[in-house]
Amino acid sequence: MSVPYLMTGGKDAGPASTRIPPIARPFVSDKAKKTLDIVEKFVEEDCIPADAVYAQQVGHGSTKERFSAHPPILEDLKKKAQSLGLWNMFLPKNHFKEGAGFSNLEYGLMAEYLGKSDIASEAVNCAAPDTGNMEVFAKYGTEQQKRQWLDPLLRGEIRSAFLMTEPQVASSDATNIEMSMKQDGDYWVLNGQKWWSSGAGDARCKIFIVMAKSSPNNPDKYRQQSVIFVPADTQGVIVRRVLGVIGYDHAPHGHAQIEFNNVRVHKSNMCLGEGRGFEVVQGRLGPGRIHHAMRSVGAAEKALEWFLARINDPAKKPFGQLLSNHGIMLERVARSRIEIDAARLAVLNAAIKVDEGDAKFALKEIAEVKVLVPNTLLDVLDRAMQAYGGAGVSQDTPLAAMWANGRTMRIVDGPDEVHMLQLGRNEAKRGGALLKKIRAQQEKTRRLLGEAGIEWEDRLALNRVMGGKESKL
Ligand SMILES: Cc1cc2nc3c(=O)[nH]c(=O)nc-3n(C[C@H](O)[C@H](O)[C@H](O)COP(=O)(O)OP(=O)(O)OC[C@H]3O[C@@H](n4cnc5c(N)ncnc54)[C@H](O)[C@@H]3O)c2cc1C
């Protein structure tokens, strides 16, 4: 049965390509528009209905069973996606030859739809953290590293994890990380712990990209770390447990706590070079940061769709009226519409800026969307959940799980505060120049007044002498 996915109502109803914001349209190729429409249809017709099937195929067994599951429906979707030409759209064409030939903006438009389903991103091989990890291999890997790890990742045969955060230190400041990495002949030996290693719960996760402290005595604290590729099955690696996310285990993907006990890795696995870990991490977290935001816009749009469906459900009429007849609900709908549209424009703007230069060039715009979009998503989800009453916080709608996932976005890839601080600091730096500009403008006003023979007069001056005589002071 086909899903009438274009029956979204309203005068804007039409395929995704007809709804691209005018501001972004000139940057989108015809090929991208066509692909965008295929992505929308694939997500709405195939992936969203399959989300619940996937969850059932993961099963309700033990942790070990859930994290060994590999739901067949996902492989079916991957095959279909490839037959539709939907594969690896995330690798931006101006930086990588291995991708599908789209810009960040074009992929951003597609990623919005992927964000409406739990499994769509993986079905088209555009799922985190593999996307960022593939960028690391493509950008910094040697030919041998690319063949060994990038190729199977690009084919969607294996999965990967990125290991930076550690349980015992405040890892939002990555100079704090402590995992030791000492050279022994041709090998590096790693000891320590990582946690929140997303994707490492999955039995298909074969490669870890690990940041550790290789040069603790380097006077430059940003040159003390290195990134190294560690095959997941190296002796001494123990995936100790997975961490829950507000009660959800995100199986079989998972967020793992991992121990490294004398893990020996050949020096040929070093990424870019000793002491260049920060360079790798900063390169990795560029476009990947906006991928989350792009998907979150789609998640917010889905939350609004569920919200609108509920307030127009004739079976559920509190106090004899559809919820949509209650003004307070309409105000919440309007607020959600405004906020989602604003968030989308901010994300697309950041994507255009990344396309024009690189992630560094778009630092401000990336930080803006990192803060704006997850907060928008959470606000919209909260309103939608409220409209559903008890059902909104239960397993009967996708909203509660989406909220739990959305809430992590304010922490993942650096908490809000870090981006705010960076934004605030950079804005504040403009203060000195602005002070000079404002002073110069005031000075010119005084000169113009003088030239025009006008004596400056404060229109609100009172000069009321309340007793005695006005002081000459
Ligand atoms: C679902 C999920 C998936 C993740 N996936 C990965 C992954 O794949 N790989 C990986 O390495 N890590 C991953 N992380 C970890 C994530 O990157 C870190 O949790 C994050 O960087 C914060 O580090 P921390 O947890 O050590 O918190 P801390 O550094 O201890 O910070 C705690 C809090 O302090 C506050 N804070 C921090 N800095 C400032 C500041 N400058 N000013 C004011 N307040 C501040 C913030 O409120 C912050 O939340 C994931 C986390 C989650 C929740």
The ligand as an SDF file (V2000), in Angstrom:
LIG
                    3D

 53 58  0  0  0  0  0  0  0  0999 V2000
   24.0150   10.7840   23.1940 C   0  0  0  0  0  0  0  0  0  0  0  0
   25.4570   11.2030   23.2610 C   0  0  0  0  0  0  0  0  0  0  0  0
   26.3270   10.7670   22.2730 C   0  0  0  0  0  0  0  0  0  0  0  0
   27.7010   11.1010   22.3480 C   0  0  0  0  0  0  0  0  0  0  0  0
   28.5540   10.5960   21.4180 N   0  0  0  0  0  0  0  0  0  0  0  0
   29.8890   10.7840   21.5580 C   0  0  0  0  0  0  0  0  0  0  0  0
   30.8260   10.1250   20.7090 C   0  0  0  0  0  0  0  0  0  0  0  0
   30.4400    9.4130   19.7820 O   0  0  0  0  0  0  0  0  0  0  0  0
   32.1420   10.2840   20.9600 N   0  0  0  0  0  0  0  0  0  0  0  0
   32.6070   11.0640   21.9840 C   0  0  0  0  0  0  0  0  0  0  0  0
   33.8140   11.1840   22.1510 O   0  0  0  0  0  0  0  0  0  0  0  0
   31.7440   11.7080   22.8060 N   0  0  0  0  0  0  0  0  0  0  0  0
   30.4040   11.5780   22.6260 C   0  0  0  0  0  0  0  0  0  0  0  0
   29.5250   12.1830   23.4810 N   0  0  0  0  0  0  0  0  0  0  0  0
   30.0510   12.9660   24.5860 C   0  0  0  0  0  0  0  0  0  0  0  0
   29.8340   14.4470   24.4310 C   0  0  0  0  0  0  0  0  0  0  0  0
   30.6190   14.9580   23.3840 O   0  0  0  0  0  0  0  0  0  0  0  0
   30.2010   15.0600   25.7930 C   0  0  0  0  0  0  0  0  0  0  0  0
   29.2420   14.5920   26.7320 O   0  0  0  0  0  0  0  0  0  0  0  0
   30.2150   16.5610   25.7540 C   0  0  0  0  0  0  0  0  0  0  0  0
   31.2900   17.0450   24.9840 O   0  0  0  0  0  0  0  0  0  0  0  0
   30.3450   17.1430   27.1660 C   0  0  0  0  0  0  0  0  0  0  0  0
   31.4470   16.5890   27.8270 O   0  0  0  0  0  0  0  0  0  0  0  0
   31.2490   15.9420   29.2900 P   0  0  0  0  0  0  0  0  0  0  0  0
   30.1200   14.9890   29.2460 O   0  0  0  0  0  0  0  0  0  0  0  0
   32.5640   15.4440   29.7530 O   0  0  0  0  0  0  0  0  0  0  0  0
   30.7600   17.1520   30.1900 O   0  0  0  0  0  0  0  0  0  0  0  0
   31.6490   18.2370   30.9250 P   0  0  0  0  0  0  0  0  0  0  0  0
   32.7910   18.6580   30.0650 O   0  0  0  0  0  0  0  0  0  0  0  0
   31.9640   17.7130   32.2790 O   0  0  0  0  0  0  0  0  0  0  0  0
   30.6290   19.4390   31.0350 O   0  0  0  0  0  0  0  0  0  0  0  0
   29.5070   19.3780   31.9260 C   0  0  0  0  0  0  0  0  0  0  0  0
   28.6770   20.6190   31.7710 C   0  0  0  0  0  0  0  0  0  0  0  0
   29.4440   21.7580   32.1170 O   0  0  0  0  0  0  0  0  0  0  0  0
   28.9330   22.8840   31.4540 C   0  0  0  0  0  0  0  0  0  0  0  0
   30.0200   23.5690   30.7460 N   0  0  0  0  0  0  0  0  0  0  0  0
   31.0230   23.0230   30.0260 C   0  0  0  0  0  0  0  0  0  0  0  0
   31.8090   23.9750   29.5070 N   0  0  0  0  0  0  0  0  0  0  0  0
   31.3090   25.1540   29.9170 C   0  0  0  0  0  0  0  0  0  0  0  0
   31.6650   26.5060   29.7250 C   0  0  0  0  0  0  0  0  0  0  0  0
   32.7330   26.8170   28.9920 N   0  0  0  0  0  0  0  0  0  0  0  0
   30.9060   27.4720   30.3260 N   0  0  0  0  0  0  0  0  0  0  0  0
   29.8350   27.1430   31.0790 C   0  0  0  0  0  0  0  0  0  0  0  0
   29.4480   25.8830   31.2800 N   0  0  0  0  0  0  0  0  0  0  0  0
   30.1560   24.9050   30.7070 C   0  0  0  0  0  0  0  0  0  0  0  0
   27.8840   22.3950   30.4630 C   0  0  0  0  0  0  0  0  0  0  0  0
   26.5890   22.5940   31.0090 O   0  0  0  0  0  0  0  0  0  0  0  0
   28.2070   20.9230   30.3650 C   0  0  0  0  0  0  0  0  0  0  0  0
   27.0880   20.1480   29.9790 O   0  0  0  0  0  0  0  0  0  0  0  0
   28.1590   11.9090   23.4020 C   0  0  0  0  0  0  0  0  0  0  0  0
   27.2670   12.3700   24.3710 C   0  0  0  0  0  0  0  0  0  0  0  0
   25.9360   12.0250   24.3220 C   0  0  0  0  0  0  0  0  0  0  0  0
   25.0120   12.5010   25.3890 C   0  0  0  0  0  0  0  0  0  0  0  0
  1  2  1  0
  2  3  1  0
  2 52  2  0
  3  4  2  0
  4  5  1  0
  4 50  1  0
  5  6  2  0
  6  7  1  0
  6 13  1  0
  7  8  2  0
  7  9  1  0
  9 10  1  0
 10 11  2  0
 10 12  1  0
 12 13  2  0
 13 14  1  0
 14 15  1  0
 14 50  1  0
 15 16  1  0
 16 17  1  0
 16 18  1  0
 18 19  1  0
 18 20  1  0
 20 21  1  0
 20 22  1  0
 22 23  1  0
 23 24  1  0
 24 25  2  0
 24 26  1  0
 24 27  1  0
 27 28  1  0
 28 29  2  0
 28 30  1  0
 28 31  1  0
 31 32  1  0
 32 33  1  0
 33 34  1  0
 33 48  1  0
 34 35  1  0
 35 36  1  0
 35 46  1  0
 36 37  1  0
 36 45  1  0
 37 38  2  0
 38 39  1  0
 39 40  1  0
 39 45  2  0
 40 41  1  0
 40 42  2  0
 42 43  1  0
 43 44  2  0
 44 45  1  0
 46 47  1  0
 46 48  1  0
 48 49  1  0
 50 51  2  0
 51 52  1  0
 52 53  1  0
M  END
$$$$
